[in-house]
Amino acid sequence: MKHNVVCHYWVHPKPKGLSPAHPEDEELNKAWRGERKKGRSAVVERFRVRSGDISEEFIKGSRDTSGADVYWRLAEILACCDL
């Protein structure tokens, strides 16, 4: 019995994910991280202004319990306050 070839495809000899990052991508990633950090800082500052004395304790406790989710939590609290 003769086998028919349905398709041919090229297999890349180098495994995915091991190639070096492109310099332009690195610059874009740095810029994106900077913008993200500015956004986080703005949320924290708005929360500090809005909450007054308890804000520092709340932020520290939230960072200890939820880690990076603290920024999302603060943004949600501020969104509820703005209603």
Steps between C-alpha positions, in 0.01 A plus 500: 500500500634841403473794742387839378649813653226735614714801585856610560602740772830636612612428855705777656832355622515735799253451789249781553559748777879479497572775250626833636253785531500761228645838618190692388279263698712558810457877465123465458481272803692752712269780389193286572632412849562869568146594398360219711703614801374858455143372491551301818655798674206718397252250647690482828527878521126547431424246771730678748334834434152353524553281808709725717656351812408134450638476148858402589389222734250369246749504213767324708253235620368446147852459361580245768185294439435533127831603346467652154120497516515803730486738202191332361334509842576868547370581152176311577456684830554833327253405226236428765572833670458686171147368442 
